[in-house]
Amino acid sequence: MLHPFSSSAPGPQYRDPRLRGLVLDLKIAPQPVKLSEVRQLEIRAILNNVGKYPVTLDFTTDQRIEIYLRNSAEAILTKWSDNHAVSEKAGTIVVNPDEHLEYRESIATREMTPNKVFSAEVFFPKYPEIRARQKFMTAP
């Protein structure tokens, strides 16, 4: 039996051993992004526990995730938190083995231009090691 902090746990090898087993997946819709039709980009962040042990995540505010929209030069164009109020409401989430959490959010496309490559990055501000990134292209 693996110890919960064993380095052979599945998933990314985070520096914080309490996070082992967690895998963050990111889905963006629609693809390709037609700026003439889309004002908000739909972002789905899915946090899976592929490990053998429950993982507890503690938060000091009600913000769980952050989303950055970046251009091809890595500059941050839009931050999800800039358009969402965050309150000082602490909370705890337990992700059991073989369970997942899903966050469905949207981020404005106003800083984007056609025929360019962009990337969306999702992470947990309290646990910055847990992050996912996906590149996508805007349509002409």
NUNU-131664 format. One line per field, with one value per residue: chain; x negated, y negated, z of N, C-alpha, C in turn. Coordinates in steps of 0.02 Angstrom, whole numbers, plus 50000, padded with zeros to 5 digits. Each point is the difference from the previous one (the first is absolute). Example, Ala and Ser with C-alpha at 12.3 -4.5 7.8 and 13.67 -1.06 7.14 Angstrom:
% residues 2
chain = [A_A]
n_east = [49340_50018]
n_north = [50284_49947]
n_up = [50390_49964]
ca_east = [50045_49958]
ca_north = [49941_49941]
ca_up = [50000_50003]
c_east = [49955_50039]
c_north = [49940_49945]
c_up = [50000_50037]
//
This chain:
% residues 140
chain = [A_A_A_A_A_A_A_A_A_A_A_A_A_A_A_A_A_A_A_A_A_A_A_A_A_A_A_A_A_A_A_A_A_A_A_A_A_A_A_A_A_A_A_A_A_A_A_A_A_A_A_A_A_A_A_A_A_A_A_A_A_A_A_A_A_A_A_A_A_A_A_A_A_A_A_A_A_A_A_A_A_A_A_A_A_A_A_A_A_A_A_A_A_A_A_A_A_A_A_A_A_A_A_A_A_A_A_A_A_A_A_A_A_A_A_A_A_A_A_A_A_A_A_A_A_A_A_A_A_A_A_A_A_A_A_A_A_A_A_A]
n_east = [49958_50018_49950_50046_49941_50013_49939_50025_50030_50059_49994_50005_49935_50049_49974_50062_49976_50033_49971_49957_50009_49992_50046_49977_50061_49988_50061_49992_50054_50020_49987_49969_49968_50064_49955_50022_49995_49940_50036_50019_49942_50030_49988_49980_49995_49968_50010_49958_50024_49941_49990_49970_49988_50046_50014_49977_50041_49961_50051_49968_50015_50051_49942_50018_50021_49946_50020_49946_50014_49958_49959_49979_49995_50051_50016_50018_50051_50024_50021_50020_49955_49977_50039_49971_50051_49952_50031_49989_50021_49973_49966_50025_49960_50035_49946_50049_49967_49983_49996_50044_49971_50053_49962_50057_49956_50002_49966_49997_50023_50019_49952_50040_49957_50028_50000_50010_49943_50043_49995_50035_49992_50011_50007_49980_50021_50038_50007_49953_49979_50063_49977_50036_49976_50035_49968_50019_50036_49996_50063_49992]
n_north = [50059_49952_49969_49961_49995_50061_50002_50061_49950_50018_49975_49934_49990_49978_49940_49979_50048_49953_49972_50048_50017_49934_50000_49943_50004_49975_49977_49982_49961_49987_50048_49964_49953_49991_49951_50007_50062_49995_49979_50062_50018_50057_50001_50062_49996_50057_50003_50047_50045_50011_49972_50027_49935_49982_49946_49967_49955_49958_49958_49942_50005_49971_49971_50044_49976_49994_49957_50015_49948_50037_49953_50003_49938_50036_49943_49982_50020_50053_49977_50062_49997_49968_50050_50025_49989_49990_50045_49974_50048_50025_50050_50061_50029_50057_50021_50044_50057_49994_49944_49955_49941_49965_49955_49969_49967_49934_49982_49934_49995_49945_50031_50043_50022_49995_50063_50005_50018_50027_49989_50049_49970_50058_49969_50029_49937_50036_50035_49953_50053_49996_50014_49972_50015_49963_50014_49945_50004_49936_50003_50001]
n_up = [50000_49958_50026_50031_50030_49978_49977_50011_50030_49971_49939_49993_50001_50038_50011_50003_50040_50035_49946_50015_49937_50009_49952_49974_49973_49940_49993_49937_50001_49939_49957_49955_50031_49984_50000_49937_50025_50027_50052_50016_50025_49985_50064_49989_50065_49989_50066_49979_50042_49969_50060_50053_50011_50046_49965_50052_49975_50034_50006_49993_49935_49968_49984_49954_49941_49962_49954_49964_49962_49964_49976_49938_50023_50023_49971_50061_49962_50031_50059_50010_50048_49946_49978_50054_50040_50044_50038_50059_49961_50055_49973_50003_49956_50001_49965_49999_50009_49936_50037_49977_49995_49983_49970_49990_49964_49995_49946_50006_49938_50033_50035_49970_49955_49939_49982_50064_50029_50041_50064_50026_50058_50031_50058_50055_50011_50039_49944_49989_50034_50023_49939_49953_49940_49959_49944_49969_49945_49982_49980_49933]
ca_east = [50042_49961_50011_50031_49951_49951_49983_50025_50071_50013_50011_49941_49963_49999_49955_50041_50021_50071_50038_49987_50060_50045_49984_50046_50010_50030_50035_50020_50049_49998_49936_49958_50035_50021_50010_50060_50058_49990_49975_49974_49971_50020_49943_50017_49942_50021_49949_50010_49955_49983_49962_50034_50017_50034_49959_50036_49978_50028_50000_50013_50053_50045_49970_49967_49956_49984_49989_49964_49999_49934_49985_49945_49939_50009_50027_50068_50047_50059_50002_50069_50015_50011_50072_50038_49989_49975_50014_49957_50040_49958_50034_49959_50026_49966_50008_49988_49973_50046_50050_49976_50035_50002_50014_50019_49995_49988_49954_50014_49956_49990_49929_49974_50003_50006_49941_49944_49999_50007_50005_50037_49966_50042_49963_50029_49954_49974_49958_49980_49972_50054_50017_50007_49995_50016_49996_50054_49993_50061_50017_49996]
ca_north = [49941_49938_49948_49944_49951_50037_49967_50039_49987_49979_49929_49958_50003_49933_49990_50012_50069_50008_49990_50055_50035_49952_49983_49949_50001_49938_50004_49934_50003_50044_50004_49942_49943_49950_49939_49965_50034_50019_49947_50033_50065_50047_50036_50053_50026_50062_50024_50071_50034_50065_50034_50049_49969_49936_49940_49943_49934_49947_49935_49944_49959_50042_50012_50065_50001_49939_50013_49949_50004_49975_49999_50045_49975_50017_49944_50012_49952_49997_50043_50015_49969_49928_49989_50039_49981_50053_49983_50033_50055_50059_50063_50060_50048_50065_50035_50070_50037_50012_49947_49939_49936_49965_49929_49973_49927_49969_49944_49956_50006_49933_49985_50046_49981_50058_50034_50000_50053_49978_50057_49992_50034_50004_50024_49986_49951_50025_50058_49982_50057_50033_49956_50029_49948_50024_49952_50003_49950_49964_50007_49937]
ca_up = [50000_49996_50051_49965_49975_49960_49937_49943_49991_49931_49988_50005_50063_50030_50057_50060_49994_50014_49938_49954_49978_49967_49930_49975_49928_49977_49936_49976_49946_49942_49963_50015_50030_49950_50040_49978_50029_50070_50044_50060_49987_50051_50029_50048_50036_50033_50046_50014_50048_49973_50052_50042_50063_49995_50004_50029_49979_50042_49968_50046_49969_49960_49935_49994_49942_49963_49929_49963_49928_49980_49928_49981_50032_50071_50039_50024_49971_50042_50060_50019_50065_49993_49989_50048_50069_50043_50070_50050_50027_49998_49984_49992_49951_50002_49937_50013_49943_49944_49995_49968_50006_49936_50002_49934_50003_49934_50002_49943_49941_49971_49988_49950_49930_49955_49971_50048_50050_50069_50046_50063_50055_50059_50058_50065_50031_50064_49983_49932_49964_49963_49944_49933_49948_49934_49945_49951_49948_49982_49929_49963]
c_east = [49956_50017_50029_49950_49945_49987_50025_50075_50012_50011_49935_49967_49993_49949_50036_50028_50074_50043_49993_50063_50048_49975_50052_50002_50038_50032_50026_50049_50023_49930_50017_50043_50014_50019_50062_50063_49995_49972_49969_49974_50019_49940_50027_49935_50024_49941_50016_49951_49989_49959_50043_50025_50040_49950_50044_49969_50035_49992_50017_50054_50047_49974_49963_49948_49988_49990_49963_50008_49936_49995_49939_49933_50003_50026_50072_50045_50060_49992_50073_50020_50013_50075_50044_49982_49978_50014_49956_50040_49960_50041_49950_50034_49959_50015_49979_49970_50055_50057_49969_50043_50000_50020_50015_50002_49993_49955_50010_49948_49980_49928_49969_50008_50003_49932_49939_50006_50003_49996_50041_49964_50046_49956_50038_49952_49970_49951_49974_49968_50053_50022_50004_50000_50017_49995_50060_49990_50066_50009_49994_50065]
c_north = [49937_49955_49939_49950_50033_49965_50040_49993_49978_49925_49960_50006_49929_49997_50013_50070_50011_49994_50058_50039_49955_49984_49950_50003_49938_50011_49930_50009_49929_50000_50003_49942_49948_49937_49961_50030_50009_49941_50028_50069_50046_50042_50053_50025_50060_50025_50071_50023_50070_50041_50048_49971_49936_49942_49943_49935_49948_49933_49946_49954_50047_50009_50066_49998_49930_50021_49940_50013_49966_49997_50044_49978_50011_49943_50017_49946_49989_50047_50008_49962_49925_49983_50039_49978_50061_49979_50042_50056_50064_50062_50056_50046_50064_50034_50073_50035_50014_49951_49940_49941_49968_49928_49977_49925_49974_49940_49960_50008_49932_49982_50043_49973_50062_50027_49999_50060_49969_50061_49979_50041_49998_50027_49982_49951_50025_50058_49991_50058_50035_49953_50040_49942_50030_49943_50009_49943_49966_50005_49932_49960]
c_up = [50000_50059_49964_49972_49959_49934_49940_49992_49928_49995_50007_50069_50027_50056_50066_49996_50014_49937_49952_49986_49964_49930_49977_49924_49980_49932_49982_49943_49984_49969_49926_50026_49945_50037_49979_50032_50076_50040_50064_49979_50058_50022_50049_50031_50041_50041_50019_50054_49973_50050_50039_50065_49989_50006_50025_49977_50043_49964_50051_49973_49962_49928_50000_49944_49974_49928_49971_49926_49978_49924_49986_50030_50076_50042_50021_49973_50046_50059_50019_50064_49995_49992_50048_50071_50040_50072_50046_50034_49991_49983_49991_49950_50009_49933_50014_49939_49949_49997_49965_50019_49933_50011_49929_50007_49929_50010_49935_49945_49972_49986_49945_49929_49956_49977_50045_50047_50070_50045_50060_50052_50060_50057_50063_50035_50066_49989_49929_49961_49958_49945_49936_49951_49933_49950_49954_49950_49988_49924_49966_50006]
//
